[in-house]
């Protein structure tokens, strides 16, 4: 059965190479590893969902190149395959952040990534669940979704690059410093919290200088909840600086909770960033971890 490869034509790598050249590069890299049956589809964003749906129905293994939202869509479709284990996801690092690719230790150069996946093994990693949807990396409320919304507005209006727009959006969100009145229900207890930012991650982050949101363990069977207790914008700016410097885990105003499930409640609908994509959700929202629920292609250790 052919491996299906689905690539977002709007990704930076696809735009740089062009659809035909990128497809040829991937097929040739796979052929060099002895994989002769590979079908590559480089499609526009509006055709992604339909192409992913067909690929997941036709093949047990689908490799995907695009942002974290594209990977999340592919994971949901592969989990719904008829067999008990679901399909296999291969991650090509063609997005902006490539968070899951980095966590899986997939090389960022496309030829090396294809070679590593061809030679790799299949393993199962944890997934996060928010209500009836899954997420692969993290779900966030507060500052981060505010940044994402403002980033996309700046890109749409002024044509800024993703990183340029994000830096300006981050500064604006930190200066505005909106506080959230929420309730967290965990292990039978309910707590009222006032916070500017909450992140629910699948597994735990390893904070290191220059490496944002790296997760060394994708099979912990836990969610990790990060709650900021900063009360003003200077404190939140300091936490962002500590994130970049790799010292955030020692911040006394950052609370960390381990959980296999929890509920977050709030009065009015809020933007929630799930793997970088914004959903406007009413409270309460329920989080849970699904241990080893997604099969992925993993490079062999060096």
Secondary structure as UniProt FT lines:
FT   STRAND          3..8
FT   TURN            9..10
FT   HELIX           12..17
FT   HELIX           19..32
FT   TURN            33..34
FT   STRAND          38..43
FT   HELIX           45..58
FT   STRAND          61..65
FT   HELIX           68..79
FT   STRAND          88..92
FT   HELIX           99..103
FT   TURN            104..105
FT   HELIX           110..119
FT   STRAND          121..130
FT   TURN            131..132
FT   STRAND          133..135
FT   STRAND          138..142
FT   HELIX           143..158
FT   HELIX           162..176
FT   STRAND          180..186
FT   TURN            187..188
FT   STRAND          189..195
FT   STRAND          197..202
FT   STRAND          206..208
FT   TURN            209..210
FT   STRAND          211..214
FT   STRAND          223..228
FT   HELIX           233..245
FT   HELIX           248..250
FT   TURN            252..253
FT   STRAND          254..259
FT   STRAND          261..265
FT   STRAND          270..274
FT   TURN            275..276
FT   STRAND          277..281
FT   STRAND          285..298
//
